[in-house]
Amino acid sequence: MYRVINKQALTKRLFVYFIPLLLIGVLIGAPFLMLFLGAFSLLMWHYHQLYRLSDWLHNQRSFNPPEGEGLWEQVFEGIYQLQHRNRKKRNELAELIRRFRDGAEAVPDAVVVLQNDLSIVWCNQLALKVLGLQWPVDHGQRLDNLIRDPKFAKYMRRKEFSDALELESGHSVEQVLEFRVMPYANTQLLVVVRDVTRLKQLEQMRKDFVANVSHELRTPLTVVTGYLEMLDSDSLPPPAMWNKAQTTMLEQCKRMDSLVNQLLSLSRIEGAKRHSNDKAVKVPQLLKLIETEAQSINQDKGHQLIFNIDASLDITGAEDELRSAFSNLVFNAIHYTKPSGKIEVCWQRNNEQACFSVTDNGDGIAPEHINRLTERFYRVDKARSRTTGGSGLGLAITKHVLTRHGSQLKINSELGKGSCFSFAFSSDRLISISPLVTSNTASHKSVI
């Protein structure tokens, strides 16, 4: 710790310096000359120390001060201590800024810091991706000049940030962004941008689900109610009309029962824990039963059905759920492929995975429908689906079954050329078979 020289010590040093010079000057008969020479020498010495100080501060890169003499020793040491404290504070501030930026980068939303004039001060990496900003090119640019949307400009000018603003992004198709603005530090604004596309899709799916369920249940209920209103205890319809009415009511009741059962099945699959009911499943035997059912359904269609099945390929899983997934894809291909088409069902081992696929040469599916096929009650052609008895739940059930079994449904389709629905199970679900059994087991392939 250096010592600070007070006024008394400084005055004492000056007297100690000048009194001997004055005495020598009196002895030689030139006191003023000696005082002048002493003052001039002292001035030159101070100027030299000032030069050393300036050279240290501006030219030298060393953090340590030069060795001082007398009063300048305390000056150099004081400046050194001041620089040390400032450097320590700068390091603490830099660490604080670094932690703030790391925290802002970890936020799962885009973050932009603005001045009150909407000029950009800083943004995280996600903001570059979501908003299409460029850093540091856009530093100092006004955000409303980069996001050219009248709603955004009006929202920022109004300065009422209690409610969030939702905009459709121009950088990505069907992307919805939510803007929240929070003023802070009196002169700055914090803009948080969140991608709410998935939330909007889920909200729309919920609305479509309620509307579709209401419609699907209303139609058979209307039919049954209409026929029941025609009946009374006094006059029954003729036998021919009654037979027709009874048949129609039974069909509609079965339709409602099937719809409710599918909804219950879907709810049960969604709530089931993964691997909770997994057992060994003999998939070739299961597909053999589905093949028999497919032959019955295919009588009116006249499709060429090809089943290419590896008779030795078994997996672990929930048999009822897997049967539903396999049959949904096979039966959909039969129902929605034009008569006399070709449908190939394949169950084979590929790269240590068990792969299943259903390929048809039907009309194909437009690209805008593919991502929504697994939504509940979503149908490409609703009129045609009702003709074939479809409820719009088959692929939704298949999707959740595969998700529970660690797989994913893949859909490849081209208009006018057909479609391919496929999925694969990982090697940990395959049941190993001894080489002897494998060598004596042939793949089953049948053409109908």
C-alpha positions as CSV (number, residue, x, y, z in Angstrom):
1,M,0.0,0.0,0.0
2,Y,1.5,3.3,-1.1
3,R,1.6,6.4,1.1
4,V,-0.2,9.6,0.1
5,I,2.0,12.8,0.7
6,N,0.1,15.6,2.3
7,K,0.7,19.4,2.0
8,Q,2.9,19.6,5.1
9,A,5.2,16.9,3.9
10,L,5.4,18.5,0.4
11,T,6.2,22.0,2.0
12,K,8.8,20.4,4.1
13,R,10.5,18.8,1.1
14,L,10.5,22.2,-0.7
15,F,12.2,23.9,2.3
16,V,14.7,21.1,2.5
17,Y,15.5,21.6,-1.2
18,F,15.7,25.4,-1.4
19,I,17.2,26.5,2.0
20,P,20.6,24.9,1.2
21,L,20.6,26.5,-2.2
22,L,19.8,29.9,-0.6
23,L,22.6,29.6,2.0
24,I,25.1,28.6,-0.7
25,G,23.9,31.6,-2.8
26,V,24.4,34.0,0.2
27,L,27.9,32.7,0.7
28,I,28.9,33.2,-2.9
29,G,27.0,36.5,-3.1
30,A,24.4,35.3,-5.7
31,P,21.3,34.0,-3.8
32,F,18.8,34.7,-6.6
33,L,20.9,33.0,-9.2
34,M,21.1,29.9,-7.0
35,L,17.4,29.9,-6.4
36,F,16.7,30.3,-10.2
37,L,19.1,27.4,-11.0
38,G,17.5,25.2,-8.3
39,A,14.0,26.0,-9.5
40,F,15.0,25.4,-13.2
41,S,16.6,22.1,-12.3
42,L,13.5,21.1,-10.3
43,L,11.2,22.1,-13.2
44,M,13.3,20.0,-15.7
45,W,13.2,17.0,-13.4
46,H,9.4,17.2,-13.1
47,Y,9.1,17.6,-16.9
48,H,11.2,14.5,-17.3
49,Q,9.0,12.6,-14.9
50,L,5.9,13.8,-16.8
51,Y,7.5,12.5,-20.0
52,R,8.1,9.1,-18.4
53,L,4.5,9.0,-17.2
54,S,3.1,9.9,-20.7
55,D,5.4,7.4,-22.4
56,W,4.2,4.7,-20.0
57,L,0.5,5.5,-20.5
58,H,0.5,5.8,-24.3
59,N,3.5,4.0,-25.7
60,Q,4.6,1.2,-23.5
61,R,2.5,-2.0,-23.3
62,S,3.8,-2.9,-19.8
63,F,1.2,-2.8,-17.1
64,N,3.9,-2.2,-14.4
65,P,4.8,1.5,-14.0
66,P,8.4,2.8,-14.3
67,E,10.4,3.3,-11.2
68,G,9.7,6.7,-9.7
69,E,11.7,9.0,-7.5
70,G,10.6,11.1,-4.7
71,L,7.1,12.5,-5.1
72,W,6.6,10.7,-8.5
73,E,7.0,7.3,-6.9
74,Q,3.7,7.8,-5.2
75,V,2.2,9.3,-8.4
76,F,3.2,6.2,-10.5
77,E,2.1,3.8,-7.8
78,G,-1.3,5.6,-7.4
79,I,-2.0,5.5,-11.2
80,Y,-1.0,1.8,-11.2
81,Q,-3.4,1.0,-8.4
82,L,-6.2,3.0,-10.1
83,Q,-5.6,1.0,-13.4
84,H,-5.6,-2.2,-11.4
85,R,-9.0,-1.4,-9.9
86,N,-10.4,-0.3,-13.3
87,R,-9.1,-3.5,-15.0
88,K,-10.7,-5.6,-12.3
89,K,-14.0,-3.8,-12.7
90,R,-13.8,-4.2,-16.5
91,N,-13.2,-7.9,-16.2
92,E,-16.2,-8.2,-13.8
93,L,-18.3,-6.2,-16.2
94,A,-17.1,-8.3,-19.2
95,E,-17.9,-11.5,-17.2
96,L,-21.4,-10.2,-16.4
97,I,-22.0,-9.3,-20.1
98,R,-20.7,-12.7,-21.1
99,R,-23.0,-14.5,-18.7
100,F,-26.0,-12.3,-19.9
101,R,-25.3,-13.2,-23.5
102,D,-24.9,-16.9,-22.7
103,G,-28.2,-16.8,-20.8
104,A,-29.8,-15.0,-23.7
105,E,-28.4,-17.6,-26.2
106,A,-29.8,-20.4,-24.0
107,V,-33.3,-18.9,-24.1
108,P,-35.4,-21.0,-26.6
109,D,-36.8,-17.8,-28.1
110,A,-35.3,-15.1,-30.3
111,V,-34.2,-12.1,-28.3
112,V,-33.5,-8.6,-29.7
113,V,-32.3,-5.6,-27.6
114,L,-33.5,-2.2,-29.1
115,Q,-33.0,1.5,-28.3
116,N,-36.1,3.6,-27.9
117,D,-35.7,4.6,-31.6
118,L,-36.0,0.8,-32.5
119,S,-32.3,0.6,-33.5
120,I,-30.8,-2.8,-32.8
121,V,-28.3,-3.0,-30.0
122,W,-27.8,-6.8,-29.8
123,C,-29.6,-10.1,-30.7
124,N,-29.0,-13.7,-30.1
125,Q,-28.3,-16.4,-32.7
126,L,-31.9,-17.6,-32.8
127,A,-33.0,-14.1,-33.8
128,L,-30.7,-14.3,-36.9
129,K,-32.5,-17.6,-37.9
130,V,-36.1,-16.7,-37.0
131,L,-36.1,-13.0,-38.1
132,G,-33.6,-13.3,-40.9
133,L,-31.3,-10.7,-39.3
134,Q,-27.6,-10.4,-40.2
135,W,-25.0,-9.6,-37.5
136,P,-23.1,-7.3,-37.2
137,V,-24.4,-5.9,-40.5
138,D,-27.8,-5.0,-39.0
139,H,-26.3,-3.5,-35.8
140,G,-27.8,0.0,-35.4
141,Q,-30.5,-0.6,-38.0
142,R,-34.2,0.0,-37.1
143,L,-36.1,-3.2,-36.6
144,D,-39.2,-1.9,-38.3
145,N,-37.1,-1.3,-41.4
146,L,-36.1,-5.0,-41.4
147,I,-39.5,-6.4,-40.5
148,R,-41.6,-4.8,-43.2
149,D,-45.1,-5.6,-41.9
150,P,-47.7,-2.8,-41.4
151,K,-49.0,-4.6,-38.3
152,F,-45.6,-4.7,-36.7
153,A,-44.9,-1.0,-37.5
154,K,-48.2,0.0,-36.0
155,Y,-47.7,-2.1,-33.0
156,M,-44.3,-0.6,-32.2
157,R,-45.6,3.0,-32.8
158,R,-48.5,2.5,-30.5
159,K,-46.2,1.5,-27.6
160,E,-48.9,-0.6,-25.9
161,F,-47.0,-3.8,-25.2
162,S,-49.4,-5.5,-22.7
163,D,-50.7,-7.8,-25.5
164,A,-48.5,-9.9,-27.7
165,L,-48.4,-9.5,-31.5
166,E,-48.8,-12.5,-33.9
167,L,-47.4,-12.3,-37.4
168,E,-47.0,-14.7,-40.2
169,S,-43.3,-14.9,-41.1
170,G,-42.3,-14.1,-44.6
171,H,-39.1,-16.2,-44.2
172,S,-40.8,-19.6,-43.8
173,V,-44.0,-21.0,-45.1
174,E,-46.9,-21.2,-42.6
175,Q,-44.8,-20.0,-39.8
176,V,-46.5,-17.8,-37.1
177,L,-44.3,-15.7,-34.8
178,E,-45.4,-14.1,-31.5
179,F,-43.7,-10.8,-30.5
180,R,-43.6,-9.6,-26.9
181,V,-41.9,-6.3,-26.1
182,M,-40.8,-5.3,-22.6
183,P,-39.3,-1.8,-21.9
184,Y,-36.4,-1.7,-19.5
185,A,-33.6,0.7,-18.4
186,N,-35.7,3.7,-19.5
187,T,-34.0,3.8,-22.9
188,Q,-34.2,0.3,-24.2
189,L,-36.7,-2.4,-25.3
190,L,-36.4,-6.1,-25.0
191,V,-38.1,-8.0,-27.9
192,V,-38.8,-11.7,-27.4
193,V,-40.0,-13.6,-30.5
194,R,-41.5,-17.1,-30.1
195,D,-42.4,-19.6,-32.9
196,V,-46.0,-20.5,-32.1
197,T,-46.6,-22.4,-35.4
198,R,-47.0,-25.7,-33.6
199,L,-49.4,-24.2,-31.1
200,K,-51.6,-22.7,-33.8
201,Q,-51.6,-26.1,-35.7
202,L,-52.7,-27.9,-32.5
203,E,-55.4,-25.3,-31.9
204,Q,-56.6,-25.8,-35.5
205,M,-56.5,-29.6,-35.1
206,R,-58.5,-29.3,-31.9
207,K,-61.2,-27.2,-33.7
208,D,-61.2,-29.6,-36.6
209,F,-61.4,-32.6,-34.3
210,V,-64.5,-31.2,-32.4
211,A,-66.1,-30.3,-35.7
212,N,-65.5,-33.7,-37.3
213,V,-66.6,-35.7,-34.3
214,S,-69.8,-33.7,-34.1
215,H,-70.4,-34.2,-37.8
216,E,-69.5,-37.9,-37.8
217,L,-71.9,-38.6,-34.8
218,R,-74.6,-36.3,-36.1
219,T,-75.1,-38.1,-39.4
220,P,-75.9,-41.6,-38.0
221,L,-77.9,-40.2,-35.1
222,T,-80.0,-38.2,-37.5
223,V,-80.8,-41.3,-39.5
224,V,-81.7,-43.4,-36.5
225,T,-83.8,-40.6,-35.0
226,G,-85.6,-40.1,-38.3
227,Y,-86.6,-43.7,-38.5
228,L,-87.6,-43.9,-34.9
229,E,-89.9,-40.8,-35.3
230,M,-91.7,-42.7,-38.1
231,L,-92.6,-45.5,-35.7
232,D,-95.4,-45.5,-33.2
233,S,-97.4,-48.2,-31.4
234,D,-100.4,-47.9,-33.6
235,S,-99.0,-48.0,-37.1
236,L,-95.9,-49.8,-38.1
237,P,-94.4,-49.4,-41.6
238,P,-94.8,-52.2,-44.2
239,P,-92.4,-55.1,-43.8
240,A,-90.3,-54.1,-46.8
241,M,-89.8,-50.5,-45.4
242,W,-89.2,-51.8,-41.9
243,N,-86.5,-54.2,-43.2
244,K,-84.8,-51.3,-45.0
245,A,-85.1,-49.0,-42.0
246,Q,-83.8,-51.7,-39.6
247,T,-80.8,-52.4,-41.9
248,T,-80.0,-48.7,-42.2
249,M,-80.2,-48.1,-38.4
250,L,-78.1,-51.1,-37.7
251,E,-75.4,-49.9,-40.2
252,Q,-75.4,-46.4,-38.6
253,C,-75.2,-47.8,-35.1
254,K,-72.3,-50.0,-36.1
255,R,-70.7,-47.0,-37.7
256,M,-71.1,-45.0,-34.4
257,D,-69.9,-48.0,-32.4
258,S,-66.8,-48.3,-34.6
259,L,-66.1,-44.6,-34.3
260,V,-66.3,-44.7,-30.6
261,N,-64.2,-47.8,-30.3
262,Q,-61.5,-46.2,-32.5
263,L,-61.5,-43.1,-30.3
264,L,-61.2,-45.2,-27.2
265,S,-58.4,-47.3,-28.8
266,L,-56.5,-44.1,-29.8
267,S,-57.0,-42.7,-26.3
268,R,-55.7,-46.0,-24.8
269,I,-52.6,-46.1,-27.0
270,E,-51.8,-42.4,-26.2
271,G,-52.0,-43.1,-22.5
272,A,-50.0,-46.4,-22.6
273,K,-46.4,-46.4,-21.4
274,R,-43.7,-47.5,-23.8
275,H,-42.7,-51.2,-23.4
276,S,-45.4,-51.7,-20.7
277,N,-47.1,-54.6,-22.5
278,D,-44.4,-55.7,-24.9
279,K,-44.2,-59.4,-25.7
280,A,-42.9,-61.5,-28.5
281,V,-45.0,-61.0,-31.6
282,K,-45.0,-63.5,-34.5
283,V,-45.4,-60.9,-37.2
284,P,-45.4,-63.4,-40.2
285,Q,-48.5,-65.2,-38.7
286,L,-50.1,-61.9,-38.0
287,L,-49.6,-60.7,-41.5
288,K,-51.0,-64.1,-42.8
289,L,-54.3,-63.3,-41.0
290,I,-54.3,-59.8,-42.4
291,E,-53.6,-61.3,-45.9
292,T,-56.7,-63.5,-45.5
293,E,-58.8,-60.5,-44.5
294,A,-57.4,-58.5,-47.4
295,Q,-58.5,-61.2,-49.9
296,S,-62.0,-60.9,-48.6
297,I,-62.0,-57.1,-48.9
298,N,-60.4,-57.3,-52.3
299,Q,-63.1,-59.4,-54.0
300,D,-64.9,-56.4,-55.3
301,K,-61.7,-54.4,-56.1
302,G,-59.8,-57.0,-58.1
303,H,-56.4,-55.7,-57.0
304,Q,-53.2,-57.7,-57.5
305,L,-52.0,-58.3,-53.9
306,I,-48.4,-59.3,-53.4
307,F,-47.2,-60.2,-49.9
308,N,-43.4,-60.5,-49.5
309,I,-42.9,-61.7,-46.0
310,D,-39.8,-62.9,-44.1
311,A,-41.2,-65.8,-42.2
312,S,-38.3,-65.7,-39.7
313,L,-38.6,-62.0,-38.7
314,D,-40.3,-61.6,-35.3
315,I,-40.2,-58.6,-33.0
316,T,-41.3,-57.6,-29.5
317,G,-44.3,-55.3,-29.0
318,A,-48.0,-55.1,-28.3
319,E,-49.7,-57.5,-30.7
320,D,-53.1,-55.9,-30.8
321,E,-51.6,-52.4,-31.5
322,L,-49.2,-53.8,-34.2
323,R,-52.1,-55.6,-35.9
324,S,-54.0,-52.3,-36.0
325,A,-51.0,-50.5,-37.5
326,F,-50.3,-53.2,-40.2
327,S,-54.0,-53.7,-41.1
328,N,-54.7,-50.0,-41.4
329,L,-52.1,-49.5,-44.0
330,V,-53.0,-52.6,-46.0
331,F,-56.8,-52.0,-45.9
332,N,-56.3,-48.3,-46.8
333,A,-54.3,-49.3,-49.9
334,I,-57.2,-51.6,-50.9
335,H,-59.9,-49.1,-50.3
336,Y,-58.3,-46.1,-51.9
337,T,-56.6,-47.7,-54.9
338,K,-58.6,-47.8,-58.1
339,P,-59.9,-51.3,-59.2
340,S,-57.5,-53.7,-60.8
341,G,-54.5,-51.9,-59.1
342,K,-51.3,-53.4,-57.7
343,I,-50.5,-53.5,-54.0
344,E,-47.3,-54.9,-52.6
345,V,-46.9,-55.6,-48.8
346,C,-43.3,-56.1,-47.7
347,W,-41.9,-57.3,-44.3
348,Q,-38.2,-57.8,-44.5
349,R,-34.9,-57.3,-42.6
350,N,-32.8,-54.3,-43.7
351,N,-29.6,-53.1,-42.1
352,E,-30.4,-54.8,-38.7
353,Q,-33.9,-53.3,-38.8
354,A,-37.4,-54.8,-39.4
355,C,-39.0,-52.9,-42.2
356,F,-42.6,-52.9,-43.2
357,S,-44.0,-51.1,-46.3
358,V,-47.2,-51.0,-48.4
359,T,-46.8,-49.8,-51.9
360,D,-49.6,-49.1,-54.4
361,N,-50.0,-47.7,-57.9
362,G,-53.1,-45.6,-57.1
363,D,-53.8,-41.9,-57.6
364,G,-51.1,-40.7,-55.2
365,I,-51.4,-37.9,-52.6
366,A,-50.7,-34.2,-53.2
367,P,-47.7,-32.8,-51.2
368,E,-49.8,-30.3,-49.2
369,H,-51.8,-33.2,-47.7
370,I,-49.0,-35.6,-46.7
371,N,-48.0,-33.8,-43.4
372,R,-51.6,-33.8,-42.2
373,L,-52.6,-37.4,-43.0
374,T,-52.0,-38.6,-39.5
375,E,-54.2,-35.9,-37.9
376,R,-57.5,-37.2,-36.5
377,F,-60.4,-37.2,-38.9
378,Y,-58.2,-35.6,-41.7
379,R,-59.1,-36.9,-45.1
380,V,-58.0,-35.8,-48.5
381,D,-61.3,-36.6,-50.2
382,K,-64.1,-36.6,-47.5
383,A,-66.8,-37.7,-49.9
384,R,-64.8,-40.6,-51.2
385,S,-63.8,-41.6,-47.6
386,R,-67.4,-41.8,-46.5
387,T,-68.1,-44.0,-49.5
388,T,-65.4,-46.4,-48.5
389,G,-66.5,-46.2,-44.8
390,G,-63.3,-44.4,-43.7
391,S,-63.4,-42.5,-40.3
392,G,-60.1,-40.6,-40.7
393,L,-58.7,-42.2,-37.5
394,G,-56.7,-45.1,-39.0
395,L,-53.5,-43.3,-39.7
396,A,-53.7,-41.4,-36.5
397,I,-53.9,-44.7,-34.6
398,T,-51.0,-46.1,-36.7
399,K,-48.9,-43.0,-35.9
400,H,-49.4,-43.3,-32.1
401,V,-48.8,-47.1,-32.2
402,L,-45.5,-46.6,-34.0
403,T,-44.5,-43.8,-31.7
404,R,-45.0,-46.0,-28.7
405,H,-42.9,-48.7,-30.4
406,G,-40.0,-46.3,-31.2
407,S,-40.8,-46.0,-34.9
408,Q,-42.1,-43.4,-37.3
409,L,-44.5,-43.5,-40.3
410,K,-42.9,-42.4,-43.5
411,I,-45.1,-41.4,-46.5
412,N,-43.8,-41.1,-50.0
413,S,-46.3,-40.3,-52.7
414,E,-46.5,-38.8,-56.2
415,L,-49.7,-37.8,-57.9
416,G,-50.6,-40.2,-60.7
417,K,-48.0,-42.8,-59.7
418,G,-49.0,-44.1,-56.3
419,S,-47.9,-44.1,-52.7
420,C,-45.6,-45.9,-50.3
421,F,-46.4,-46.1,-46.5
422,S,-43.5,-47.5,-44.5
423,F,-41.9,-47.8,-41.1
424,A,-39.0,-49.7,-39.4
425,F,-38.3,-51.1,-36.0
426,S,-34.8,-50.8,-34.5
427,S,-32.6,-53.8,-33.8
428,D,-33.4,-53.9,-30.1
429,R,-36.9,-55.1,-30.9
430,L,-35.8,-57.9,-33.2
431,I,-36.0,-61.4,-31.8
432,S,-32.8,-63.3,-32.6
433,I,-33.1,-66.6,-34.3
434,S,-30.5,-69.4,-34.3
435,P,-28.6,-69.9,-37.6
436,L,-30.1,-73.4,-37.9
437,V,-33.7,-72.2,-37.8
438,T,-32.9,-69.3,-40.1
439,S,-31.3,-71.5,-42.7
440,N,-34.4,-73.8,-42.7
441,T,-36.9,-70.9,-42.8
442,A,-37.7,-69.4,-46.2
443,S,-39.4,-66.1,-47.0
444,H,-43.1,-66.3,-47.7
445,K,-44.2,-64.6,-50.9
446,S,-47.7,-64.9,-52.2
447,V,-49.4,-63.3,-55.2
448,I,-53.1,-63.0,-55.3
